[in-house]
């Protein structure tokens, strides 16, 4: 009997130890699942270099609070796009690794030579962190590995959120016009002048009145003017800027007037040039078509017919 009691005591002790070990393991696993992948926000970087599997590379550099593209005439990058991508990446948790061995890295495309994306973050001129994005197990899910670690994780992210071409990071509103800062917009057959918070046509053809909807449409087209790409500093003959389809003079409330010109390319797209900017931009056909169609016609409408009936009645009564 004493022997059985001794054995039971031993078994009970083993069970207690196993339970404690399992509890500790579970707590550790639970902790790891909520542990951030990155100890500090990636937006603290001063420079980001992104490579893709096709050999493309883009560099983004912080200038104060603004991210710029040094390889694309030092133009502003799309700030909200980059901010969103960095916030998403910085907020990722470790979760359960899908692999822990170096031999698995090439299969998941998370090595220095084989990857879908390689993103290197710099502080100053020194590399700070490097991240590899690889194969995608599901929509908007991707395999990720941090340089210096063997674990591979499946995370909620997509490679397209960090493209490796400068044109994909370009702020497409770089040539948009702040119409709130203008006092006058003049084209070949019209002139719009600011009057307080309103815009008025300087001259209206006989039998016409100003169409406020047309005016609002023109202002909105200028405010939302978007580009596709940068064509360079010098306009080429095929851009059509020597015989522009749009040639307007815009006068700010303060500062010198500048011109906005659009030339149509034989392939249908437009070249945009602002005299206050050093570059020529490529504009989509549908954007250029709307501006090219703008003139005194869309800015006016037929004047309402005069009510002559009261006058006739007055003459009859006399």
Beta strands, then each sheet from edge to edge (+ up, - down):
strand 1: 47-52
strand 2: 57-63
strand 3: 66-69
strand 4: 75-76
strand 5: 117-123
strand 6: 126-133
strand 7: 142-146
strand 8: 153-155
strand 9: 182-187
strand 10: 190-195
strand 11: 198-201
strand 12: 208-210
strand 13: 229-232
strand 14: 246-252
strand 15: 258-264
strand 16: 270-274
strand 17: 280-283
strand 18: 300-302
sheet 1: 4+ 3- 2+ 1- 5+ 6- 7+ 8-
sheet 2: 11+ 10- 9+ 14- 15+ 16- 17+ 13-
sheet 3: 12+ 18-
end
